[in-house]
Amino acid sequence: MAIEINHLVAGHYDRVSLADALIARLAEHGIERGAVTLEHLAALDQMHIRGHEATVELLDAMEIGEGMQVLDLGAGIGGPSRGLASRYDARVTALDLTPALCEANRELNELVGLSGRIEVVEGDALALPFEDASFDRAISIHASMNIERKRKMYREIRRVLKPGGLFGFYDIVAGVAGEPDYPMPWAGDRLVSFLMSPSAMVTNAEEAGLRTRMFRDLTNESRAHMLRQQEATAARKGAGERPPLQAGDIIMGPSAPDKHRNLRRAVKEGRVGVAMAVFEKPRK
């Protein structure tokens, strides 16, 4: 069953020539391949709610020191990984289940000169291909929605963290108002969507041997952010301006408008929430 779910999850994110499509989108906005910077990519490669802003918020809470070994779990096309490597001079291992996302991650790292600091690994979060105590830090951003056995994932994270190491997540969680409508950005239907309440996620992490250092419910902030985005887009359209630089249609495929609409409604109605947490692996 786990193999079948992994296949379905990978299929949901599978896209052809993702990096080329993203680079072409930048060119449409006057940014040629040779001029692409991390700042340009940040508008495209961090599709989670609140994007780069939320990434920085989580990473700053992780107390990341220069040269630390950091695992990015469910790294996708690598926006947070590149932030780790550039902003904190960390050595990053970016793990993802989907070959197409790993390929795009590598190509974009090469484009901005970060290949030497980011190793991209295709692998399963429930069976991490790393030795015990390999990492100083681990992060997961909008990835666990596709992982059913979260306690096992947390046990694996604890195993590969060094004593005193930190793990942080920024995730979509189950809300209080029932199931959301599908498709969603992470799932075409509920078959590969495994939302869990924030309290249950914290409990699972603690039962796996991690100690909670910080927890924040960011649902209200996320709701306000999405409303501002909608208003800004409508204002640009009303003024006859071109849409802002974005890549939802590239990364999410033809059903991107439905996915965005369902997500906005789910956050507004309390069917999903957004949470951030940091945990520590005890030293003893």
Helices and strands as residue ranges (DSSP letters): H 2-13, H 18-28, G 33-35, H 38-42, H 51-60, E 69-73, H 79-87, E 91-96, H 99-111, G 115-117, E 118-122, E 135-141, G 144-146, H 150-160, E 161-174, G 190-192, H 198-207, E 211-217, H 219-238, H 248-252, H 256-269, E 272-280
